Each structure stands twice: as structure tokens, then as C-alpha cells.
Amino acid sequence: MSESAPIAQTPVDPRLLEVLVCPVTRGVLEYDRARNELISRSARLAYPIRDGAPIMLPEEARTLEDNES
């Protein structure tokens, strides 16, 4: 079994991060650079960022674990 190469992260435009809100709660999002996600603490969701574009669909989001609150 071969090891997977790390996924290259494309930087997100900081101006984009300033205007984006959670589509579920309309609340503030936090950028998690290590996981390349936008975190909505109020909705307990983490939206992935792929090729520099945030995927703001709740069905694509990861549910936050209890220890991530």
C-alpha cells in the first residue's frame, strides 16, 4: 500500500474570508489553516476549502466533534 502525498493547499483570498458567513446560521466563520476549512461554531460545521474555493454547502460540511467546540 502506498502512502498518500499531502494535499497541496491553495491559499484563500483574505477578502473573501471577510465577507463569507455560515449558510446555516449566517454567523461568523473561522479559518482553520491546518485543516483547510472554514469553521462555524454556532452550526458545529466545518466547510472544506478545495482548490482555494470554500465549499459552502451544508451537505459537504463535516460535523464538528465534541472536543472541537
C-alpha distance (Angstrom), angle and dihedral (degrees) to the residues before:
residue distance angle dihedral
M1 . . .
S2 3.79 . .
E3 3.78 124.7 .
S4 3.76 118.1 -112.6
A5 3.75 117.5 -117.7
P6 3.81 115.7 -120.2
I7 3.77 113.4 -93.0
A8 3.79 111.4 -107.7
Q9 3.77 111.0 -123.7
T10 3.77 120.1 -139.4
P11 3.80 111.1 -147.7
V12 3.79 116.6 -110.3
D13 3.80 118.1 -128.3
P14 3.84 106.2 -106.9
R15 3.81 90.3 -143.4
L16 3.80 88.7 59.3
L17 3.79 91.2 52.0
E18 3.81 89.9 54.2
V19 3.81 93.8 59.7
L20 3.81 102.6 36.4
V21 3.81 119.6 99.9
C22 3.78 132.6 -179.7
P23 3.82 108.6 -82.3
V24 3.82 90.5 -144.0
T25 3.82 101.8 48.0
R26 3.81 102.3 11.8
G27 3.80 84.5 -128.9
V28 3.79 133.2 138.3
L29 3.80 120.6 -71.0
E30 3.80 126.3 -145.3
Y31 3.79 121.1 -147.7
D32 3.80 113.6 -128.9
R33 3.79 103.3 -162.9
A34 3.82 94.2 -176.1
R35 3.81 93.3 57.3
N36 3.81 96.0 28.7
E37 3.80 92.2 -127.2
L38 3.78 140.7 123.6
I39 3.79 110.5 -126.3
S40 3.79 125.1 -147.4
R41 3.78 105.3 -168.0
S42 3.82 92.2 -176.4
A43 3.84 92.7 55.0
R44 3.84 92.6 33.6
L45 3.81 89.5 -130.4
A46 3.80 134.4 129.4
Y47 3.80 115.5 -152.8
P48 3.82 114.9 -152.5
I49 3.78 123.7 -126.7
R50 3.79 114.0 -142.6
D51 3.80 123.2 -174.4
G52 3.80 89.1 -14.0
A53 3.82 93.9 -54.0
P54 3.81 120.7 111.3
I55 3.80 112.1 -130.9
M56 3.80 100.4 -140.6
L57 3.80 98.1 -174.7
P58 3.81 115.7 119.7
E59 3.81 90.6 -144.2
E60 3.84 89.2 58.5
A61 3.82 93.6 47.6
R62 3.78 125.0 101.5
T63 3.81 117.3 -126.4
L64 3.79 111.9 -120.2
E65 3.78 116.7 -116.2
D66 3.81 119.4 -122.3
N67 3.82 90.9 -105.1
E68 3.83 91.1 55.0
S69 3.80 96.6 65.6
